[in-house]
Amino acid sequence: MAASLRLRGAASGLRYWSRRQQPAVASLAAVCSRSMASKTPVGFIGVGNMGNPMAKNLMKHGYPLIIYDVFPDACKEFLDAGEQVVSSPADVAEKADRIITVLPTSINAIEAYSGANGILKKVKKGSLLIDSSTIDPMVSKELAKEVEKMGAVFMDAPVSGGVGAARSGNLTFMVGGVEEEFAAAQELLGCMGSNVVHCGAVGTGQAAKICNNLLLAISMIGTAEAMNLGIRLGLDPKLLAKILNMSSGRCWSSDTYNPVPGVMDGVPSANNYQGGFGTTLMAKDLGLAQDSATSTKSPILLGSQAHQIYRMMCAKGYSKKDFSSVFQFLREEETF
């Protein structure tokens, strides 16, 4: 099974390795009724751009952490703060029975769970494993089967909101898994997000996230194109953004994460597109959307074009910049 998982992960992740029922929101009463809501240690695997502030919010809520990251330097500030840092995902599973993973790609998630030193090597029966990576929904389903064989519970819970929302604790979590375990997951996820939505069975959280990022990519490209055109027609970019945000063209990419330098403070475009959500990861997520569209025979005409644009950006030196750098890409590319 691990081999088949790796093949699926390779199909959806390696290209960028150079990421039934009605929705229900957990009520406060459901969370409070959870037995003891104890502050026992929580395992946290992956403390990069998103995982770092998410883990810090768990700390702020009084949860001791067992930390692992493939890059030891990423763990240093947690070690300095008195948290436990271990040398493998298996070590995390040995010390914690609630674990959150935040990883870039399907390949990384498969390795963290099913690898030679993965979580499943030492996972305890009854453990709750929450994966907040954005990966192939089929990989989530296969991991859930493997986890179930070990007597533990797996839920997929990808996030939306970006680094800013991760820092402020206002992320949206899209959760897939058995409803009976939702309150247990919400106890932890509610420390990091303001919206925790149950989407259905395992894999539906990933499905919701893929659809969200498909729309986000399209809207960001559209915002960048509109702003670029307006600037070249002589409009002041701040004025144009103001007009868009009081008109029917308004969207998150225009009013919260504007891609034009100088229009907004505190966003990647104000910092040479550093930080935020990387272009490589957006290309990866659009690849997942493309795969899902193919398997379900769903036309995504604009999504396919967005995928090609972000892949082209990766090839032209934008891979480590925030995905809003599509504005800079369009400004510099004259020959389409």
C-alpha positions as CSV (number, residue, x, y, z in Angstrom):
1,M,0.0,0.0,0.0
2,A,2.8,2.4,0.8
3,A,4.2,1.8,-2.7
4,S,0.9,2.6,-4.3
5,L,0.7,5.7,-2.2
6,R,4.1,6.8,-3.3
7,L,3.1,6.3,-7.0
8,R,0.0,8.5,-6.5
9,G,2.0,11.1,-4.6
10,A,4.6,11.1,-7.3
11,A,2.0,11.7,-10.0
12,S,0.5,14.7,-8.1
13,G,3.5,16.0,-6.2
14,L,6.9,15.3,-7.9
15,R,6.1,17.6,-10.8
16,Y,6.6,20.5,-8.5
17,W,9.3,19.2,-6.2
18,S,12.2,21.4,-7.6
19,R,1.9,20.9,-2.4
20,R,-22.6,13.2,1.4
21,Q,-23.6,15.3,4.2
22,Q,-24.2,19.0,4.5
23,P,-21.4,21.2,5.9
24,A,-21.5,21.7,9.6
25,V,-19.7,24.0,11.9
26,A,-18.7,22.7,15.3
27,S,-20.6,24.4,18.1
28,L,-19.0,25.8,21.2
29,A,-21.2,23.4,23.2
30,A,-19.9,20.4,21.3
31,V,-16.3,21.5,22.0
32,C,-17.0,22.2,25.7
33,S,-18.6,18.8,26.1
34,R,-15.5,17.0,25.0
35,S,-14.0,15.2,27.9
36,M,-11.6,17.5,29.8
37,A,-10.1,19.3,26.8
38,S,-6.8,18.5,28.4
39,K,-3.6,20.3,27.6
40,T,-1.7,17.1,26.9
41,P,1.2,17.4,24.4
42,V,0.3,17.8,20.7
43,G,2.6,16.6,18.0
44,F,3.2,19.1,15.2
45,I,5.1,18.1,12.0
46,G,6.0,20.8,9.5
47,V,6.8,24.3,10.9
48,G,7.3,26.3,7.7
49,N,5.6,29.5,6.6
50,M,2.2,28.2,7.6
51,G,3.0,25.6,10.3
52,N,5.2,28.0,12.3
53,P,2.4,30.5,13.3
54,M,-0.1,27.7,13.6
55,A,2.0,25.9,16.1
56,K,2.6,29.1,18.0
57,N,-1.1,29.6,18.4
58,L,-1.4,26.2,20.0
59,M,1.3,27.3,22.4
60,K,-0.6,30.5,23.2
61,H,-3.6,28.3,24.1
62,G,-1.4,26.3,26.6
63,Y,-0.7,23.2,24.6
64,P,2.8,21.7,25.0
65,L,4.2,20.7,21.6
66,I,6.3,17.8,20.2
67,I,7.9,19.3,17.1
68,Y,9.5,17.8,14.0
69,D,10.6,19.4,10.8
70,V,12.8,18.0,8.1
71,F,14.8,21.3,8.4
72,P,16.2,21.4,11.9
73,D,16.8,25.1,11.8
74,A,13.0,25.6,11.6
75,C,12.6,24.1,15.0
76,K,15.2,26.2,16.8
77,E,12.8,28.9,18.1
78,F,10.5,26.2,19.5
79,L,13.4,24.5,21.2
80,D,14.4,27.9,22.6
81,A,10.9,28.4,23.9
82,G,11.0,25.1,25.8
83,E,9.1,22.8,23.5
84,Q,10.3,19.3,22.7
85,V,12.0,18.8,19.4
86,V,12.4,15.2,18.1
87,S,14.3,13.6,15.2
88,S,11.5,11.9,13.2
89,P,7.7,11.7,12.7
90,A,7.8,8.3,14.4
91,D,9.3,10.0,17.5
92,V,6.4,12.4,17.5
93,A,3.9,9.6,17.4
94,E,5.6,7.9,20.3
95,K,5.2,10.9,22.5
96,A,1.8,12.4,21.4
97,D,-1.6,10.9,20.6
98,R,-2.8,14.0,18.8
99,I,-0.7,15.1,15.8
100,I,-1.1,17.8,13.2
101,T,0.9,17.7,10.0
102,V,1.4,20.7,7.7
103,L,3.4,19.6,4.6
104,P,4.0,20.9,1.1
105,T,3.1,18.0,-1.2
106,S,1.5,14.5,-1.4
107,I,5.0,13.0,-1.4
108,N,5.9,14.8,1.8
109,A,2.7,13.6,3.5
110,I,3.2,10.0,2.4
111,E,6.8,10.1,3.7
112,A,5.7,11.6,7.1
113,Y,3.0,9.0,7.6
114,S,4.2,5.8,5.8
115,G,8.0,6.3,5.5
116,A,10.7,4.3,7.2
117,N,10.5,6.7,10.2
118,G,6.9,7.7,9.7
119,I,4.1,8.3,12.1
120,L,2.6,4.8,11.5
121,K,5.8,3.1,12.8
122,K,4.9,4.2,16.4
123,V,1.4,5.5,16.3
124,K,-0.7,4.6,19.3
125,K,-4.2,3.2,19.1
126,G,-6.9,5.8,19.5
127,S,-4.6,8.6,18.3
128,L,-6.1,11.5,16.3
129,L,-4.0,12.4,13.2
130,I,-5.0,15.7,11.5
131,D,-3.4,16.5,8.1
132,S,-3.5,20.2,7.2
133,S,-1.5,19.8,4.1
134,T,-3.0,20.4,0.7
135,I,-2.6,17.2,-1.2
136,D,-4.4,14.8,-3.6
137,P,-7.8,13.8,-2.0
138,M,-7.1,10.2,-3.1
139,V,-3.8,10.2,-1.1
140,S,-5.8,11.4,1.9
141,K,-8.2,8.5,1.5
142,E,-5.4,6.0,1.2
143,L,-3.6,7.4,4.3
144,A,-6.9,7.2,6.2
145,K,-7.1,3.5,5.4
146,E,-3.6,2.9,6.6
147,V,-4.2,4.8,9.8
148,E,-7.4,3.0,10.5
149,K,-5.5,-0.4,10.3
150,M,-3.4,0.9,13.2
151,G,-6.5,1.7,15.3
152,A,-6.1,5.4,14.9
153,V,-8.2,8.2,13.3
154,F,-7.2,10.3,10.3
155,M,-8.8,13.5,9.2
156,D,-7.8,15.8,6.4
157,A,-8.1,19.5,7.4
158,P,-6.4,21.8,4.8
159,V,-6.5,25.5,5.6
160,S,-7.2,28.8,3.8
161,G,-6.4,32.4,4.7
162,G,-2.6,32.6,4.2
163,V,0.2,33.5,6.5
164,G,-1.6,36.6,7.9
165,A,-4.6,34.5,9.0
166,A,-2.2,31.8,10.4
167,R,-0.6,34.5,12.6
168,S,-3.8,36.0,13.8
169,G,-5.5,32.6,14.4
170,N,-8.2,33.3,11.8
171,L,-7.7,30.5,9.4
172,T,-10.5,28.5,7.8
173,F,-10.2,24.7,8.2
174,M,-12.0,22.4,5.8
175,V,-12.3,19.1,7.6
176,G,-12.9,15.6,6.1
177,G,-13.5,12.6,8.4
178,V,-16.0,10.8,10.6
179,E,-18.4,13.3,12.2
180,E,-18.0,11.6,15.6
181,E,-14.4,12.8,15.7
182,F,-15.1,16.3,14.5
183,A,-15.4,17.9,18.0
184,A,-12.1,16.4,19.0
185,A,-10.4,17.9,15.9
186,Q,-12.2,21.2,16.5
187,E,-10.8,21.5,20.0
188,L,-7.3,21.9,18.4
189,L,-8.2,23.6,15.1
190,G,-10.3,26.2,16.9
191,C,-7.1,27.5,18.5
192,M,-5.7,28.3,15.1
193,G,-8.8,29.2,13.1
194,S,-12.0,31.2,13.3
195,N,-13.9,28.8,10.9
196,V,-13.8,25.1,11.2
197,V,-16.1,23.4,8.8
198,H,-17.0,19.7,8.5
199,C,-17.2,18.9,4.8
200,G,-18.0,15.2,4.9
201,A,-15.9,12.0,4.7
202,V,-12.1,11.9,4.4
203,G,-11.0,13.6,1.2
204,T,-13.8,16.2,1.1
205,G,-11.7,18.7,3.0
206,Q,-9.0,18.4,0.3
207,A,-11.7,18.7,-2.4
208,A,-13.0,22.0,-0.9
209,K,-9.5,23.4,-0.6
210,I,-8.6,22.5,-4.2
211,C,-11.8,24.3,-5.5
212,N,-10.9,27.3,-3.3
213,N,-7.4,27.6,-4.7
214,L,-8.5,27.1,-8.2
215,L,-10.8,30.1,-7.8
216,L,-8.1,32.1,-6.0
217,A,-5.5,31.6,-8.7
218,I,-8.0,32.7,-11.4
219,S,-9.1,35.8,-9.4
220,M,-5.5,36.7,-8.6
221,I,-4.5,36.6,-12.3
222,G,-7.7,38.6,-13.2
223,T,-6.9,41.2,-10.5
224,A,-3.3,41.5,-11.8
225,E,-4.4,41.9,-15.4
226,A,-7.0,44.5,-14.5
227,M,-4.6,46.5,-12.4
228,N,-1.8,46.3,-15.0
229,L,-4.2,47.5,-17.7
230,G,-5.5,50.3,-15.6
231,I,-2.0,51.5,-14.8
232,R,-1.1,51.5,-18.4
233,L,-4.2,53.5,-19.2
234,G,-3.0,56.2,-16.8
235,L,-4.9,55.3,-13.6
236,D,-3.3,55.7,-10.2
237,P,-3.1,52.1,-8.8
238,K,-4.5,53.1,-5.3
239,L,-7.4,54.9,-6.9
240,L,-8.1,51.9,-9.2
241,A,-8.0,49.5,-6.3
242,K,-10.4,51.7,-4.4
243,I,-12.8,51.8,-7.3
244,L,-12.6,48.0,-7.8
245,N,-13.2,47.4,-4.2
246,M,-16.4,49.4,-4.2
247,S,-17.6,47.9,-7.4
248,S,-18.6,44.5,-8.8
249,G,-15.1,43.5,-9.5
250,R,-14.2,43.3,-5.8
251,C,-12.6,40.1,-4.6
252,W,-10.2,38.9,-1.9
253,S,-7.2,39.3,-4.3
254,S,-8.2,43.0,-4.8
255,D,-9.3,44.1,-1.3
256,T,-7.2,41.9,1.0
257,Y,-4.1,40.7,-0.9
258,N,-3.6,43.2,-3.7
259,P,-0.8,42.2,-6.0
260,V,0.4,45.8,-6.8
261,P,3.3,47.1,-4.8
262,G,2.4,50.3,-2.9
263,V,-1.3,49.7,-2.9
264,M,-1.5,47.9,0.5
265,D,0.7,47.5,3.5
266,G,1.4,44.1,5.2
267,V,1.0,42.0,2.1
268,P,3.8,40.2,0.0
269,S,3.5,42.8,-2.8
270,A,4.7,45.4,-0.3
271,N,7.8,43.2,0.5
272,N,9.1,42.2,-2.9
273,Y,6.7,39.3,-2.9
274,Q,8.5,37.6,0.0
275,G,6.7,35.3,2.4
276,G,3.0,34.4,1.8
277,F,2.0,31.5,-0.4
278,G,4.7,30.5,-2.9
279,T,4.2,30.3,-6.6
280,T,5.4,26.7,-6.6
281,L,2.7,25.7,-4.2
282,M,0.0,27.4,-6.2
283,A,1.3,25.6,-9.3
284,K,1.1,22.4,-7.3
285,D,-2.4,23.0,-6.1
286,L,-3.6,23.8,-9.7
287,G,-2.0,20.6,-10.8
288,L,-4.2,18.8,-8.2
289,A,-7.2,20.6,-9.5
290,Q,-6.3,19.6,-13.1
291,D,-5.9,16.0,-12.0
292,S,-9.3,16.1,-10.2
293,A,-10.9,17.8,-13.2
294,T,-9.6,15.1,-15.5
295,S,-10.8,12.2,-13.3
296,T,-14.3,13.7,-12.9
297,K,-14.5,14.9,-16.5
298,S,-15.0,18.5,-15.3
299,P,-14.1,21.4,-17.7
300,I,-11.8,24.0,-16.0
301,L,-10.9,26.2,-18.9
302,L,-9.7,29.2,-16.9
303,G,-8.2,26.8,-14.3
304,S,-6.1,25.1,-17.0
305,Q,-4.8,28.4,-18.3
306,A,-4.0,29.6,-14.7
307,H,-2.1,26.3,-14.2
308,Q,0.0,27.0,-17.3
309,I,0.7,30.6,-16.2
310,Y,1.9,29.6,-12.8
311,R,4.1,26.8,-14.2
312,M,5.6,29.3,-16.6
313,M,6.3,31.6,-13.7
314,C,8.1,28.8,-11.9
315,A,10.3,28.3,-14.9
316,K,11.1,32.0,-15.1
317,G,12.4,32.6,-11.6
318,Y,9.3,33.2,-9.7
319,S,9.0,29.9,-7.9
320,K,10.0,31.2,-4.4
321,K,8.0,34.4,-4.7
322,D,4.4,34.8,-3.5
323,F,1.8,33.8,-6.0
324,S,0.6,37.4,-6.2
325,S,3.9,38.1,-8.1
326,V,1.9,37.2,-11.2
327,F,1.4,41.0,-11.4
328,Q,5.2,41.5,-11.8
329,F,5.3,38.6,-14.2
330,L,2.7,40.3,-16.4
331,R,4.4,43.6,-16.2
332,E,7.7,42.1,-17.4
333,E,6.3,39.8,-20.1
334,E,5.3,41.7,-23.2
335,T,5.0,38.8,-25.6
336,F,1.9,36.6,-25.0
